[in-house]
Amino acid sequence: MNKPKQDKPLASALLAQAKEVLEFVEKTDVTDFRKWLLKDLSKPLVCIGNGGKHTTYPALLHEINGGVGKTVTPLELASTSPEAVKRSRVLLLSSSGKNMDVTYASRRAAEINPEGTAGFTFTDNEKNNLIKNLKGRNIFCYRNPFSDGFISIRSKILTCGLLYKAFSGKNSLTDKLNFDFKYDYFINKSGKLPDLKNIRHFVLLYGSYGEPVAHDIESAMIEGGVASVQLCDYRNFCHGRFIFAGNHCQNRDVPETDVCAIFLTTPREAKIAESLRKEALADNMPIVQIHTDLNSSLATIQLLMDSMHFVFDLAENHFGINPNSPHNFSGIDKRKPINSVRFVTALKESGELSH
């Protein structure tokens, strides 16, 4: 097994500071941000994340408050008509505000809907194109003393904490959360439980508060070079998607299963997950369960931290990978595809979608 690279802190070491991060959130004033978020709940809130990541947590929080939330990538924004952008409110989230994706998305949103577009960021210097394109209007910039490495860890917890506080109006977080992170790994009904190092495919099942966490697990697993991940909500899994997992457990040509199910559960999904486990999973299916008894949007933050604990334990202790500085055997520089795939130029040439 390869040893985790030590040129940057281990991801698990950064996660250990989660309580400190959320204590910082509790001391941060988000009054103005909350006023903007709740200003017009009748309009859809389009949430755009940095680097193409889906930003499902603010969309979920907006819907809990009575609106309609939609998360889109910068590329998906290009397929959204100007009329739809005008009739919505747009929230762009970016730590630095300077990469090509957020530059494009903020420019397009600000040109079409300047009054209804806002930016959430941690940087207020001259390189922040998010601030430039929005001309300093509706910018919510927060101090972030928690720098990360290859992936966002403490910054992600900080972002989720600030979003929760702004949408909910509640200041208390740490007294409701558990910082003794945990997950359970067990066999469904019978058979040998494989060592996690032999699992190459994860079927990730989620619902409601778990959806933002599911996207984060997929991103961390793939970008860390750990394993492939299939995302599916509990209901859609019942529409035939169980066949892949079942075949990898029951196929005689596979000497030991290389697939595992991950259940993200809150009290809302507990009975659904138990029924699905009994009816739609092979007896010898390995299962990772990440559960919280919280039954509010704060459950997302608990599941996020527990899932990070699982991913980092899996990567560091079973695969020899530090997700904060993963191996990259292909030698492809991460900056090369970001900077060489000229999606903005191509989209300008193509124009808007049409009938």
C-alpha positions in Angstrom: 0.0 0.0 0.0 1.3 3.5 -0.9 1.8 5.8 2.0 -0.1 9.1 2.2 1.8 12.0 0.9 3.0 14.3 3.7 3.7 17.5 1.7 0.5 18.9 3.1 -1.4 18.2 6.3 -3.4 15.0 6.4 -7.1 15.6 5.6 -8.0 13.9 8.9 -5.9 16.4 10.9 -7.8 19.3 9.3 -11.1 17.7 10.0 -10.2 17.4 13.7 -10.5 21.2 13.9 -14.2 21.2 12.8 -15.4 22.3 16.2 -13.0 25.3 16.2 -14.3 26.2 12.7 -18.0 26.1 13.8 -17.2 28.1 17.0 -15.8 30.7 14.7 -19.1 30.7 12.8 -21.0 31.3 16.0 -19.1 34.5 16.5 -19.6 35.7 12.9 -22.2 38.3 12.0 -24.3 37.2 9.0 -27.2 39.7 9.5 -26.8 41.4 6.1 -26.5 38.0 4.3 -29.6 36.7 6.0 -31.6 39.9 4.9 -30.6 39.3 1.3 -31.4 35.6 1.3 -34.9 36.2 2.8 -35.7 39.3 0.8 -37.8 37.6 -1.9 -38.6 34.0 -1.2 -41.2 33.9 -4.0 -38.4 33.9 -6.6 -36.3 30.8 -7.3 -32.7 30.8 -5.9 -30.1 29.6 -8.5 -27.0 28.5 -6.6 -23.7 28.3 -8.5 -20.6 26.8 -6.9 -17.0 27.3 -7.7 -15.1 24.9 -10.0 -18.3 23.2 -11.3 -19.4 21.7 -8.0 -23.1 21.4 -7.3 -24.1 23.7 -4.5 -27.1 21.8 -3.1 -27.0 23.0 0.5 -28.1 26.6 0.0 -30.7 25.4 -2.5 -32.0 23.0 0.1 -32.0 25.7 2.8 -33.9 28.1 0.5 -36.6 25.4 -0.1 -36.9 24.8 3.6 -37.7 28.5 3.9 -40.5 28.3 1.4 -38.8 29.1 -1.9 -37.6 27.0 -4.9 -33.9 26.3 -4.9 -31.9 25.1 -7.9 -28.2 24.3 -8.0 -26.3 24.6 -11.3 -22.8 24.4 -12.5 -21.2 27.3 -14.5 -21.7 25.2 -17.7 -25.3 24.6 -16.8 -25.8 28.3 -16.3 -24.9 28.8 -20.0 -27.9 26.6 -20.9 -30.2 28.7 -18.7 -32.1 31.3 -20.7 -31.6 35.0 -19.9 -35.3 35.2 -19.1 -35.0 32.5 -16.5 -32.0 34.3 -14.9 -33.9 37.6 -14.8 -36.8 35.9 -13.0 -34.6 34.3 -10.4 -32.1 35.3 -7.8 -28.6 34.1 -8.2 -26.2 33.2 -5.5 -22.5 32.6 -6.5 -20.2 31.0 -4.0 -16.4 31.1 -4.4 -13.6 31.2 -1.9 -11.2 33.3 -4.1 -13.5 34.4 -6.9 -10.8 34.3 -9.5 -11.0 31.1 -11.5 -12.4 30.9 -15.1 -15.7 29.3 -14.0 -16.8 31.9 -11.4 -15.5 34.7 -13.7 -17.8 33.5 -16.5 -20.8 32.8 -14.2 -20.6 36.0 -12.3 -20.2 38.1 -15.5 -23.2 36.5 -17.1 -25.4 36.7 -14.1 -24.5 40.3 -13.4 -25.1 41.4 -17.0 -28.6 39.8 -17.0 -29.7 40.4 -13.4 -27.5 42.8 -11.6 -29.9 43.6 -8.7 -30.8 39.9 -8.1 -27.3 38.5 -8.1 -25.1 38.1 -5.0 -21.7 36.7 -4.2 -20.4 34.7 -1.2 -16.7 34.8 -0.8 -13.7 34.7 1.5 -11.4 37.0 -0.4 -11.7 40.8 -1.0 -8.5 41.5 -2.9 -8.1 42.9 -6.5 -7.9 39.4 -8.0 -11.4 38.5 -7.0 -13.4 38.6 -10.3 -16.6 37.8 -8.5 -16.4 41.2 -6.7 -15.4 43.0 -9.9 -18.1 41.6 -12.0 -20.8 42.3 -9.4 -19.3 45.8 -9.0 -19.2 45.3 -5.3 -23.0 45.0 -5.1 -24.5 42.3 -2.8 -21.1 40.9 -1.9 -20.9 39.0 1.4 -17.3 38.5 2.2 -16.3 36.6 5.4 -12.9 36.1 7.0 -11.5 32.6 6.6 -8.5 31.9 8.8 -8.7 28.2 7.9 -6.7 27.5 4.7 -6.8 24.0 3.2 -4.8 22.1 0.6 -5.9 20.2 -2.5 -9.6 19.9 -1.4 -11.7 22.1 0.8 -12.1 20.7 4.3 -12.3 23.3 7.0 -13.4 25.9 4.4 -16.3 23.7 3.4 -17.4 23.3 7.1 -17.1 27.1 7.5 -19.2 27.7 4.4 -22.0 25.3 5.5 -22.0 26.7 9.0 -22.4 30.3 7.7 -25.1 29.2 5.3 -27.0 27.4 8.0 -26.7 30.4 10.4 -27.8 32.9 7.7 -30.8 30.8 6.5 -32.0 29.6 9.9 -31.3 32.6 12.0 -30.0 30.3 14.7 -26.6 31.0 16.2 -26.2 27.8 18.2 -24.4 25.0 16.3 -21.7 23.3 18.4 -23.9 22.3 21.3 -26.1 20.3 19.0 -23.4 18.5 17.0 -21.3 15.5 17.8 -17.5 15.8 17.2 -16.7 12.2 17.9 -17.1 11.3 14.3 -18.2 7.8 13.4 -19.5 5.4 10.8 -20.6 1.8 10.8 -19.3 -0.9 8.4 -21.1 -4.2 8.4 -22.4 -7.0 6.1 -26.0 -6.8 5.1 -27.2 -10.3 6.3 -24.6 -13.0 5.8 -21.2 -13.6 4.4 -17.6 -12.4 4.7 -17.1 -8.7 5.3 -14.4 -7.5 2.8 -11.5 -5.3 3.9 -12.3 -1.8 2.8 -9.1 -1.7 0.8 -10.7 -4.2 -1.6 -13.7 -2.1 -2.4 -13.5 -0.2 -5.7 -17.1 0.9 -6.2 -19.4 2.6 -3.8 -23.2 2.9 -4.4 -24.2 6.0 -2.4 -27.8 6.3 -1.3 -29.2 9.5 0.1 -32.3 11.6 0.7 -33.3 15.2 1.9 -30.6 16.5 4.2 -28.1 14.0 2.9 -28.1 15.1 -0.7 -25.5 17.9 -0.3 -23.2 15.4 1.5 -23.6 12.8 -1.2 -22.2 15.2 -3.8 -19.3 16.0 -1.5 -18.4 12.3 -0.9 -18.5 11.7 -4.7 -16.2 14.7 -5.3 -13.7 13.8 -2.5 -13.6 10.1 -3.6 -13.0 10.9 -7.3 -10.6 13.8 -6.9 -8.7 11.8 -4.3 -8.4 8.9 -6.7 -9.9 6.5 -4.2 -12.9 4.8 -5.8 -15.8 5.2 -8.2 -19.1 6.4 -6.8 -22.7 6.0 -8.0 -25.1 8.6 -6.6 -28.7 7.7 -6.2 -31.6 8.7 -4.0 -33.4 6.0 -2.1 -36.4 5.9 -4.4 -34.5 5.9 -7.7 -32.4 3.0 -6.5 -35.5 0.9 -6.5 -36.0 1.5 -10.2 -33.4 -1.1 -11.4 -30.2 0.6 -10.1 -29.8 -2.2 -7.6 -28.7 -4.5 -10.4 -25.1 -3.2 -10.6 -24.6 -3.7 -6.8 -26.3 -7.1 -6.8 -24.3 -8.4 -9.7 -21.0 -7.5 -8.1 -22.0 -9.4 -5.0 -23.6 -12.5 -6.6 -21.6 -12.9 -9.8 -19.6 -16.1 -9.5 -16.8 -14.7 -11.7 -16.2 -12.1 -8.9 -14.4 -14.0 -6.1 -15.0 -11.3 -3.5 -17.4 -8.4 -3.8 -15.7 -5.1 -4.8 -18.8 -3.0 -4.3 -20.2 -1.4 -1.1 -23.4 0.6 -0.3 -23.2 3.8 1.6 -26.3 4.8 3.5 -26.7 8.5 4.5 -29.6 8.5 7.0 -31.5 10.8 9.3 -34.8 10.0 11.1 -36.6 10.8 7.8 -34.9 8.0 5.9 -34.3 5.4 8.6 -37.3 3.2 7.8 -36.9 3.6 4.1 -33.2 2.6 4.3 -34.0 -0.4 6.4 -36.7 -1.6 4.0 -34.4 -1.1 1.0 -31.6 -3.0 2.8 -33.9 -6.0 3.3 -35.5 -6.0 -0.1 -33.1 -4.6 -2.7 -29.6 -5.5 -1.5 -27.8 -8.8 -1.7 -27.3 -10.7 1.5 -23.6 -10.4 1.3 -23.6 -6.7 0.4 -21.1 -4.7 2.6 -22.7 -1.5 3.9 -21.3 1.7 5.3 -23.9 3.6 7.4 -23.5 7.2 8.3 -26.4 8.3 10.5 -27.5 11.3 12.6 -30.5 11.6 14.9 -30.8 15.3 14.0 -33.9 16.0 12.0 -33.3 19.5 10.8 -31.0 21.2 8.2 -28.2 21.0 10.8 -28.2 17.2 10.0 -26.4 18.1 6.8 -23.4 19.5 8.7 -23.3 16.4 11.0 -23.5 14.0 8.1 -20.8 16.1 6.2 -18.3 15.8 9.1 -19.0 12.1 9.7 -18.8 11.4 6.0 -15.4 13.3 5.8 -14.2 11.1 8.6 -15.2 8.0 6.7 -13.6 9.1 3.4 -10.4 10.2 5.1 -10.2 7.0 7.1 -10.8 5.0 3.9 -8.2 6.9 1.9 -5.5 7.3 4.5 -5.7 4.0 6.4 -6.8 1.6 3.6 -5.6 3.1 0.3 -2.5 5.1 1.5 -3.9 8.3 0.0 -4.0 11.8 1.6 -7.1 13.4 0.0 -5.5 16.8 0.8 -2.6 15.9 -1.4 -3.5 12.8 -3.5 -1.2 10.8 -5.8 -1.6 11.7 -9.4 0.0 8.9 -11.4 -1.3 10.2 -14.8 0.9 13.3 -14.4 -1.9 15.5 -15.7 -1.5 18.9 -14.0 -4.9 19.9 -12.5 -4.4 23.5 -13.8 -4.0 22.3 -17.4 -7.6 21.2 -18.2 -9.0 24.1 -16.2 -7.1 26.6 -18.3 -6.9 24.9 -21.7 -10.5 23.8 -22.1 -11.8 27.1 -23.5 -15.5 26.6 -22.6 -16.3 30.4 -22.4 -15.1 31.0 -26.0 -17.0 28.0 -27.3 -20.2 29.1 -25.5 -20.0 32.6 -26.9 -19.7 31.2 -30.4 -22.7 28.9 -29.9 -25.0 31.5 -28.4 -28.1 30.8 -26.4 -30.2 27.6 -26.6 -33.1 27.8 -29.1 -36.1 25.7 -30.2 
